[in-house]
Amino acid sequence: MTSDLLSEILNTFKTHGHAPDLRAEVMALPGEVWINILAPQPTEAMHELARLIESEFDELGQRVSIGVQRPASGLWGWLARSGRPLLGFR
């Protein structure tokens, strides 16, 4: 998956979700992509949009999973964003 396509997916969420302050985390392996949309206030419409985009990729034979959630906050969020090992995991 190209960075242009990932940017287009994020822009679609920003436009249709009326949330310009979204971020995305992406993990890719050969043949699979996981996109995590981080939204301050995730809505049911965002989850529906994620399912719609996933089904479009499914029809093309590509495995793409999209999740929508709030960003982690507090100490746990700081540790997760810093890239530090979390209690020995990673």
Rosetta blueprint (number, residue, H / E / L):
1 M L
2 T L
3 S H
4 D H
5 L H
6 L H
7 S H
8 E H
9 I H
10 L H
11 N H
12 T H
13 F H
14 K H
15 T H
16 H H
17 G L
18 H L
19 A L
20 P L
21 D L
22 L L
23 R E
24 A E
25 E E
26 V E
27 M E
28 A E
29 L E
30 P L
31 G L
32 E E
33 V E
34 W E
35 I E
36 N E
37 I E
38 L E
39 A L
40 P L
41 Q L
42 P L
43 T L
44 E H
45 A H
46 M H
47 H H
48 E H
49 L H
50 A H
51 R H
52 L H
53 I H
54 E H
55 S H
56 E H
57 F H
58 D H
59 E H
60 L L
61 G L
62 Q L
63 R E
64 V E
65 S E
66 I E
67 G E
68 V E
69 Q E
70 R L
71 P L
72 A L
73 S L
74 G H
75 L H
76 W H
77 G H
78 W H
79 L H
80 A H
81 R H
82 S H
83 G L
84 R L
85 P L
86 L E
87 L L
88 G L
89 F E
90 R L
